């Protein structure tokens, strides 16, 4: 429907331009008439041009009114502005060139696939816009945003925003989980378990260790090691198997104590007095994050200090109760 009105509107507008140009040319030619015929020719010419222009204006106004009413009914464009333009035309007043361009752009943006009924097409012929209008209208359409295109773009952006929000929430949860797990692992407490030890070989013993998780979050680790060094030589190591401890809980874990026979023999062959200040103890907790990201908590003590902590543990060394 809008395409038909647009075509008629363009033809009528072209009609006015054509009459105006033709009348100007005839008027110029009339100036060359003899003086006695100039006044009557000018009067007749003005009357004829005015009647022709009024007829074209009338036809254009009727089609323009129908076009605007269709636009308002379909809620295309600024309905308030269209109502003002419609009122101006019905009052017999002329509209501005900007309003005319605005209506043309809305009419042309209507999908060409909309069917036109036979009752709307009174002549039965397809009216085509002039070439000048063909050159102008595409430029207007490129400047005025299409509401349908904007709606489709908003629909496409909605899933992206949704996925981005979900990604942010997941990232926050992961960071919080990692932070709490690291905190709990750093606060794990170990002590020797008072019980019977089993000899595995001349250099190995089966041992047990008490483990406490004083934190309010679960803690998971794969192994706990205590290594004794003299100078740079490793002389003995205790390895405790890993586990997952619930918040505010303790467990008894199995382990192996091993002596480095070669290092002990080397120190014995030196025929030197054992110097405790050259002995150091290191502890290491392996707790890979998510099971594959390496994370280790290492601590180093002088041998005498570590021995005193085992014999006379200070407050807060082991906070769990069996």
Secondary structure, 3 states (H helix, E strand, C coil): CHHHHHHHHHHHHHHHHHHHHHHHHHHHHHCCCCHHHHHHHHHHHHHHHHHHHHHHHHHHHHHHHHHHHHHHHCCCCCHHHHHHHHHHHHCCCCCCHHHHHHHHHHHHCCCCCCCCCCCCCCCCCCCCCCHHHHHHHHHHHHHCCCHHHHHHHHHHHHHHHHHHHHHHHHHHHHHHHHHHHHHHHHCEEEEECCCCCEEEECCEEEEEEEEEECCCCCEEEEEEEEEEEECCEEEEEEEEEEEEECCCEEEEEEEEEEECHHHHHHHHHCCCCCCHHHEEEEEEEECCECCCECCEEEEEEEHHHHHHHHHCCCCCCCCCCC
